[in-house]
Amino acid sequence: MMSTMEGPEALAEQFEAARPYLEAVAYRMLGSVAESEDAVQESWLRLSRSDAGAIEDLRRWLTTVVARVCLDQLRSRRARREEPLGPWVPEPLVAPEGETDPEHEAVLADSVGLALLVVLESMPPAERLAFVLHDMFAVPFDEIAPIVDRTPDAARQLASRGRRRVRGSVPQADPDPTRQREVIDAFVAAAREGDFEALVALLDPDVVFRVDRGDLPGPPSRELRGARSVAENAVTFGRPFFPYMRRALVNGTPGVVIAPAGKTASVAGFVVRDGRIVEIDLLADPRRLGHVDIAALED
C-alpha cells in the first residue's frame, strides 16, 4: 500500500513516481499520447485540490481518477462521432530500433500493439475500461464497479466481453523481432521496386491494411483487405514515399516512419505471423504525430 507522506513536495514526488503507470493506463484507455498526458495531468490537478492526508492508497486513488477521466473522454468521443470517418488508428509510440525509450517503457509493458488498440477502440467505453483495468493492470472488480456504475459481477461480465473481442480479433505476431524486421524490409524493398508478385507472397491472403488520415483533405481514410488489393495499393500509392522511410520501433515492434524533409507524415505498425504480414496500421494524419521525434531516428 502506498500512503501519502507529509508536505506538497513529498506528494509531488509520489505522484511523479506513479506517473509512468498512470500514463500506461491512460494510453490503453485512449490510444492517444496527448490525451493520455492530459488525463494524467488532470489527476494531478484533482489531487492538489484534495485532502491528500485522507488518501490511504495514493496509487489506487490516482488510478480511479485517471480511469474516470478517460471514461468521460471516451464517452465524449463516441458522442461526437455522428458519422464514421473511416478506420481509426491510434497515435503510435515511436522509438529507435535497438533501444527502448525510457519514457515509454511502462506504457509499452505487456505489449500494446496498434492492432490491440484498434480493437479496444471498438469496445463500448465501460467495457474497455473494465477490460483494461482488470486484464492489463489486475485491478479488482470491486474497485472497477463504482467507476462504471455497475456491480462487481456486472463489471466482470464487461471485462469478459472485452476479452472475447480481443481473442477473436487481435492477430498473434511472430515472437522474433529480427524475423519480423526481415519480412517488413522485404515488403518495403518489393514495393520500392514495384514487384507485385513479391509483395503478394509477403502478405497473408487475408491481410488487413488500415489508413487513418483523420479529416485531412485529399484521399479518404480507408481499409483494404486481401493480399492483391494491398499489394496493388503499395505499388500504386506507396512508391513515392519509400525514399523517406525510416526504420523504427512502433509500439515496441518493428515498424516504419515516413518523414519527407524531416517531418513526420505517417507511421506504420505491422503484425507479422508465420513469415507473412497479416495487418498494417498506418496513421497518416501529421496533426496527431507531433510527438514523434524524427531526430532520434537518425542513423
NORNORBEL-V67087 format. One record per backbone hydrogen bond with DSSP energy under -0.5 kcal/mol. CO is the residue of the C=O (numbers start at 1). NH is the residue of the N-H. If there is no record, write none. Layout:
co:nh
CO:NH
CO:NH
This chain:
co:nh
1:3
2:58
7:11
8:12
9:13
10:14
11:15
12:16
13:17
14:18
15:19
16:20
18:22
19:23
20:24
21:25
22:26
23:27
24:28
25:29
26:30
27:31
31:91
32:36
33:37
34:38
35:39
36:40
37:41
38:42
39:43
40:44
41:45
42:46
43:47
44:48
45:49
47:50
50:52
51:54
52:55
54:56
55:4
57:61
58:62
59:63
60:64
61:65
62:66
63:67
64:68
65:69
66:70
67:71
68:72
69:73
70:74
71:75
72:76
73:77
74:78
75:79
76:80
77:81
80:82
92:94
93:251
95:249
96:99
99:101
101:104
101:105
102:105
104:108
105:109
108:111
113:117
114:118
115:119
116:120
117:121
118:122
119:122
120:123
124:128
125:129
126:130
127:131
128:132
129:133
130:134
131:135
131:136
132:136
132:137
133:137
133:139
134:138
140:143
140:144
141:145
144:147
144:148
145:149
145:150
151:155
152:156
153:157
154:158
155:159
156:160
157:161
158:162
159:163
160:164
161:165
162:166
163:167
164:168
165:169
166:169
166:170
169:171
175:177
176:180
177:181
178:182
179:183
180:184
181:185
182:186
183:187
184:188
185:189
186:190
187:191
188:192
189:193
190:194
190:195
191:194
194:196
195:199
196:200
197:201
198:202
199:202
199:203
200:203
202:277
204:207
205:227
207:226
208:280
209:224
210:282
211:213
211:222
212:284
213:216
222:211
224:209
226:230
227:231
228:232
229:233
230:234
231:235
232:236
233:237
233:238
234:238
234:239
238:241
238:242
239:242
241:244
242:245
244:259
246:257
248:250
248:255
249:95
249:251
250:253
253:250
254:270
255:248
256:268
257:246
257:259
258:265
258:266
259:262
260:263
266:258
267:283
268:256
269:281
271:278
271:279
272:174
273:276
276:273
276:278
277:204
278:208
279:271
280:210
280:282
281:269
281:283
282:212
282:284
283:267
284:286
285:288
286:289
289:292
292:294
293:296
294:297
295:298
